[in-house]
C-alpha cells in the first residue's frame, strides 16, 4: 500500500499561481512514474503532467509553459507549480503513482478554483 497526501489547493484569481504538493509514504524511487491529474465537474479525469524515474516529463498541451512538475527525492514529495492560472484550470487535482504489478495509487485530491 502507498499513501499519498496532497495539499496546496485553494482559490486564486486568474493569472495567479499555486504550488501543489503530494507527499508519499514510500521512497519516490519505488515508483516508475508519478503524475498529476485533474477532473473538472462533468468532465473526465485527465493527465496534467507526468514524470518518470529518470526525470523525463510530459505535459498536457493546455498547461505547457505554465505548469511544472518536479520532485524532491529526499522528502518523498511530488510538486506541481501552476502559473498563469486560468478559470478553465479549475478542477480537483489528484496525485497518482505507478507501482509495478498494481494499477497504481491515487491521492484524495485537492480543489483548485480559479476565479475573480
SULURKA-V229991 format. One record per residue. RES is the residue in one letter. PHI is phi in radians with two decimals (NA if undefined). PSI is psi in whole degrees, -180 to 180 (NA if undefined). OMEGA is omega in whole degrees, 0 to 359 (999 if undefined). Layout:
BEGIN
res & phi & psi & omega
RES & PHI & PSI & OMEGA
RES & PHI & PSI & OMEGA
END
This chain:
BEGIN
res & phi & psi & omega
X & NA & 147 & 177
X & -2.26 & 130 & 175
X & -1.79 & 137 & 179
X & -2.20 & 129 & 180
X & -2.15 & 114 & 180
X & -1.66 & 154 & 175
X & -2.75 & 170 & 175
X & 1.86 & -7 & 178
X & -1.26 & 173 & 179
X & 2.83 & -167 & 179
X & -1.75 & 130 & 180
X & -2.47 & 150 & 178
X & -1.38 & 155 & 176
X & -0.94 & 138 & 183
X & 1.58 & -10 & 181
X & -1.43 & -176 & 183
X & -2.31 & 153 & 173
X & -2.53 & 153 & 172
X & -2.16 & 120 & 176
X & -1.59 & 146 & 177
X & -2.19 & 148 & 177
X & -2.39 & 108 & 180
X & -1.62 & 130 & 182
X & -1.84 & 155 & 182
X & -1.55 & 0 & 182
X & -2.33 & 157 & 178
X & -0.97 & 137 & 179
X & -1.00 & -29 & 184
X & -1.24 & -8 & 177
X & -1.52 & -3 & 180
X & -1.88 & 135 & 178
X & -1.52 & -21 & 168
X & -2.53 & 155 & 174
X & -2.36 & 149 & 182
X & -2.78 & 166 & 173
X & -1.98 & 133 & 176
X & -2.12 & 165 & 175
X & -2.52 & 154 & 178
X & -2.43 & 117 & 177
X & -1.61 & 157 & 180
X & -0.96 & 130 & 177
X & 1.36 & 4 & 182
X & -2.12 & 162 & 177
X & -1.34 & 155 & 175
X & -1.19 & 137 & 182
X & -2.29 & 151 & 176
X & -1.29 & 131 & 177
X & -1.72 & -49 & 182
X & -2.75 & 148 & 179
X & -2.40 & 158 & 178
X & -2.50 & 136 & 180
X & -1.65 & 174 & 181
X & -1.00 & -39 & 181
X & -1.58 & 14 & 170
X & 1.59 & 3 & 176
X & -1.26 & 138 & 182
X & -2.09 & 156 & 173
X & -2.54 & 151 & 185
X & -2.37 & 151 & 169
X & -1.15 & 145 & 181
X & -0.98 & -34 & 185
X & -1.20 & -16 & 183
X & -2.08 & -3 & 180
X & -0.99 & 141 & 180
X & 1.25 & 0 & 176
X & -2.05 & -35 & 183
X & -1.93 & 152 & 176
X & -2.45 & 129 & 178
X & -1.76 & 131 & 179
X & -2.46 & 173 & 178
X & -2.57 & 155 & 174
X & -2.06 & 105 & 186
X & -1.09 & -39 & 182
X & -1.16 & -30 & 182
X & -1.73 & 2 & 182
X & 0.90 & 45 & 186
X & -2.25 & 137 & 175
X & -1.87 & 142 & 181
X & -2.18 & 157 & 169
X & -2.38 & 108 & 175
X & -1.51 & 123 & 183
X & -2.06 & 117 & 179
X & -2.04 & 164 & 179
X & 0.85 & 50 & 184
X & -1.15 & 146 & 181
X & -2.12 & 157 & 178
X & -0.96 & -33 & 181
X & -1.28 & -5 & 173
X & -1.46 & -7 & 180
X & -1.08 & 125 & 183
X & -3.12 & 171 & 166
X & -1.56 & 128 & 182
X & -1.80 & 133 & 183
X & -2.13 & 142 & 172
X & -1.66 & 140 & 176
X & -2.40 & 142 & 175
X & -2.17 & 146 & 180
X & -1.86 & 129 & 180
X & -2.17 & 133 & 180
X & -0.97 & 132 & 177
X & 1.52 & 2 & 178
X & -2.28 & 172 & 177
X & -1.55 & 5 & 178
X & 1.70 & 171 & 182
X & -2.25 & 143 & 182
X & -2.02 & 149 & 169
X & -1.44 & 180 & 185
X & -1.46 & -13 & 179
X & 1.65 & 150 & 176
X & -2.41 & 134 & 185
X & -1.40 & 131 & 172
X & -2.09 & 124 & 179
X & -2.16 & 123 & 179
X & -1.95 & 111 & 185
X & -2.79 & 148 & 176
X & -1.64 & NA & 999
END
